[in-house]
Amino acid sequence: MRTIYVVGIGTGSPKHVTIEAIEALNRADVLFIPDKGAQKSELADVRREIIARYVTKPDARQIGYAVPRRNAANPDYGQGVNDWHDALADIFSVLIADVPTGGAGAFLVWGDPGLYDSTLRILERVSIPVRIEVIPGITAIQALTAAHGIALNRIGEPVTITTGRQLGPVQIDSVVMLDGQLAFLEADPNLQIFWGAYLGTADQLLVSGRLGDVAQDIVATRNAARERHGWIMDTYLLRQPQ
Ligand SMILES: C[S@@+](CC[C@H](N)C(=O)[O-])C[C@H]1O[C@@H](n2cnc3c(N)ncnc32)[C@H](O)[C@@H]1O
C-alpha cells in the first residue's frame, strides 16, 4: 500500500504552510506539482518555492504534470466535470505508480483540500489502492477575512459559501469564490463588499466598502491586475448592511 498526502499549502504565501504540512511533505518520496500552463506558471512556482524552503529529505523527487483543461463548451456542466475528473484520475494513476510500494507521495493543494478542490474526489477514482491522509491548509476565505481584519460571520449569524455561477439574491452573508463573471455586479448595491485578490501574496489587492460605491473600482482593479499577471484569483464577502 502507498500513502498519499493531500497537503493544503495555503493561498500563495510560503508562510501559510503549517508545521503539519512540512512534516508530511518530508515524509513523501515523490512530490507532485500541477502545471496549468505558462500563464499560470506562478502557481507552480509557489509550490516549488515551498519545496525548496521546507523539504529537506535528500532523495525526494518532484514530478510535474500538465493539468488538462475542462471542456467548458460541454452544455452539460456535470458531465463536463465528470469527464475532466476521469482524465485527471488517469493521470493520477500514472503518477502514483511512480511512488515506491510502501512509500508515500504528496499532492500540494492550493488553500485547503476540502474547499472547492477536487483532488480528494479524483483520488477516489484512481486504479491503484492508496491510503489517503489530508493535511488542512489556510483557505482563501481565511486569507480574505484576515487581510481585511474582519470576522467571517456576524454574531450568531450564518454564512453561505458559493460560486459566482450560483450567486443569487443575497439573503445570507455570502463568500463568493470562482467568480469569472463578476456576479457582484448584479447584487444589491447596499451590501457591503470585502474583496481580495492574490491573497497572501506580495501582490495582494484589497477593496472594501458599500458595493454600489466600489463595484466599478473592483472591476477596474481586477481588469488591470489580470492584464498584468495573465491570471487572477479573487474572493469576496457580501455582507448585509448593519
Ligand atoms: C479552485 S478554488 C480553490 C480554493 C482553495 N482550495 C482554498 O481553500 O481557498 C479557486 C478559487 O479560490 C479562490 N482563491 C484561491 N486562492 C486565492 C488567492 N490567493 N486570493 C484570492 N482568492 C483565491 C478564488 O475564488 C479562486 O477562484
The ligand as a Tripos MOL2 file, in Angstrom:
@<TRIPOS>MOLECULE
LIG
   27    29     1     0     0
SMALL
NO_CHARGES

@<TRIPOS>ATOM
      1 C1        -10.4260   26.0110   -7.2060 C.3       1 LIG1
      2 S1        -10.7520   27.1420   -5.9090 S.3       1 LIG1
      3 C2         -9.5550   26.6560   -4.7310 C.3       1 LIG1
      4 C3         -9.9020   27.0900   -3.3170 C.3       1 LIG1
      5 C4         -8.8360   26.6470   -2.3220 C.3       1 LIG1
      6 N1         -8.8570   25.2030   -2.1580 N.3       1 LIG1
      7 C5         -8.9960   27.3000   -0.9590 C.2       1 LIG1
      8 O1         -9.0090   26.5790    0.0500 O.co2     1 LIG1
      9 O2         -9.0530   28.5360   -0.8960 O.co2     1 LIG1
     10 C6        -10.0490   28.5940   -6.6030 C.3       1 LIG1
     11 C7        -10.7160   29.8500   -6.0360 C.3       1 LIG1
     12 O3        -10.2060   30.0900   -4.7390 O.3       1 LIG1
     13 C8        -10.0840   31.4790   -4.5230 C.3       1 LIG1
     14 N2         -8.6610   31.7720   -4.2740 N.ar      1 LIG1
     15 C9         -7.6650   30.8830   -4.1970 C.ar      1 LIG1
     16 N3         -6.5120   31.4770   -3.9260 N.ar      1 LIG1
     17 C10        -6.7820   32.8000   -3.8200 C.ar      1 LIG1
     18 C11        -5.9970   33.9430   -3.5390 C.ar      1 LIG1
     19 N4         -4.6670   33.8490   -3.2940 N.pl3     1 LIG1
     20 N5         -6.6090   35.1490   -3.4980 N.ar      1 LIG1
     21 C12        -7.9370   35.2540   -3.7260 C.ar      1 LIG1
     22 N6         -8.7210   34.2080   -3.9890 N.ar      1 LIG1
     23 C13        -8.1530   32.9910   -4.0370 C.ar      1 LIG1
     24 C14       -10.6170   32.1720   -5.7630 C.3       1 LIG1
     25 O4        -12.0050   32.4360   -5.5670 O.3       1 LIG1
     26 C15       -10.4210   31.1150   -6.8180 C.3       1 LIG1
     27 O5        -11.3030   31.2950   -7.9030 O.3       1 LIG1
@<TRIPOS>BOND
     1     1     2 1
     2     2     3 1
     3     2    10 1
     4     3     4 1
     5     4     5 1
     6     5     6 1
     7     5     7 1
     8     7     8 2
     9     7     9 1
    10    10    11 1
    11    11    12 1
    12    11    26 1
    13    12    13 1
    14    13    14 1
    15    13    24 1
    16    14    15 ar
    17    14    23 ar
    18    15    16 ar
    19    16    17 ar
    20    17    18 ar
    21    17    23 ar
    22    18    19 1
    23    18    20 ar
    24    20    21 ar
    25    21    22 ar
    26    22    23 ar
    27    24    25 1
    28    24    26 1
    29    26    27 1
@<TRIPOS>SUBSTRUCTURE
     1 LIG1         1 GROUP 0 **** ****
